[in-house]
Amino acid sequence: MKIVAKHAEGKVLKSDGFQISAEAKLAKKKDPSIIDGTLGTFYFEDGSFKTFKVVHKVMSELKDEDVYLYSTSDGGPAFKEAILDWAFKEVRKEIEANLTVATIPTPGGTGALTSSVFNSLDPQETLLIPSPCWGPYVGIATNRAFKVEKFFMFDGDAFNLKGFIEKCEKIIAAERKLVTIINDPCNNPTGYNMTKKELEAVIDYFNSKKDIPCVLIYDCAYIDMAVEGMKETRDKMLAFTKANENVLISITFSFSKTFFIYGQRLGGQILLSKNKESVIEQYNAANFTARNTWSNCNKGMIRVVEEMTKSPALIDEYQVELEEVIQILNSRAKLFKRESKEVGLKLYPYHGGFFITIPCENNMLVLQKLVEEEKIYLLPVDNAVRVALCSLPLSDIKGLAKKIKRVIQKYN
């Protein structure tokens, strides 16, 4: 006799980042020499976690009614202004001049991804994702009876446009629709940044499929960690203004990551298209999903975002703190990349952000042996292992590439 629903039967969370990270943290309490490069949470060089001082200050000054009361499912007009100001910065006017825009708050970037996928596909239709990718993309799709197709992300050190288009053509031929996720910039897990030309080439391809509805879910969770800065990352999004009416873009944004308030869970879904009706339909579906799934989002964090975006002084304080984080990440990446080159450890292309990824076909055995022989905890991704530079001080990164290389050579 089965009580569990048929669609839920056999679903088990395996090789999950939070689970592995919890194991690593427990082990590190017993043995401080353990290297924990698992979860995507930024720690300073002294091993401490701190949210941004300016974010803490703004939150501490909020009234109880701004923190503990319900928010509305759509976030309200002030949040709409705040998220568009932050997500687009100087290009907001140009985006709105060319596209219909709608927004809704979500519990973290994951909520925005879930809503985007759920409201774009019917059961047994296909979500196209890159490989390697952030693992929950697969779970978000399969949990709702969607199929998953992957394209290999790289052609040498560049975006694999040819491989992407080949998979798109296969899906379009079968389903007459295309829904795909691209995670950029500071791609999780590789740290790759698409160029503006690469993003424009993706849009050009969608435009060529004039009678095919195409949905691009642009997961920019780590956008503010990009070493090139906010201006360049926002300028790149002007590529979206070139999209034709058959294209809908769903930008999934994460304030949880941007403001280092990971556990507070606030993100947003920003819908863009030249087709006004498509945006309205998708927005209505997203708002219905919100009210009938998580109901509403973190009121206190919504108010923090609203306060931050309307004060140039607060933004300046944030920028100073953010630049310190980016410089720390950059120094860690430089050390790991240099030592990887010295020992011949192959890496996927990395430009910035929290993670670096190492191709490794026999990755689960390698990860097991890294724990057993080197006391190193990392995470598995598609035929690869991910190193969370964000959580490792320089003292842990020094010599890390050599240790990983030894284990890969031995067991791969």
QUIJOFEN-V663023 format. One line per field, one symbol per residue. psi: psi as a letter, one per 20 degrees, with the letter a starting at -180 (. if undefined). burial: + if it has 24 or more other C-alpha atoms within 12 Angstrom, else -. Layout:
# QUIJOFEN-V663023
psi=???
burial=???
This chain:
# QUIJOFEN-V663023
psi=pphqqhiipiopoqkqghghhggghghhhhniiqonlfqmppqrhjjqpprpghgggghiiqqhhigirqrqhjhrhhhggghhgghhcijgghghhiqppqqpqqnrhhggggggghjiqqpirpppqrprrpgigghhghikkqrpqqqphqncjrpmgghghghggggghhikqppqppoqalpojhjqpqrhhghhhggggghimhjpppooonolhkhiiphirhghhhhhiihhiipriipppopoqohgghjllgiimpaqpoppqiogggggghgggggggghjfifrrogghghggggghjohghgggghghghgghhggghggggggghghhjkopqqpphrahqqqopoglhhgggghhghhilpprqqaolrqppnhhiprhhhhoiggggggggghhi.
burial=--------------+-+--++-+++--------++++++++++++-----++-++--++-----------++++++-++++++++++++-++--++--+++++++++++++++++++++++---++++++++++++++++++++-+++++++++----+++-+++-+++-++----+++++++++++++++++++--++++++++++-+--+++++++++++++++++++--++++++++++++++++++++++++++++++-++++++++++++--++--++-+++-+++--+-++++++++++++++----++--++-++--+++++++++++++-++----++++++++++++++++--+++++++++--+++++++++++++++++++++-++++++++++-++----
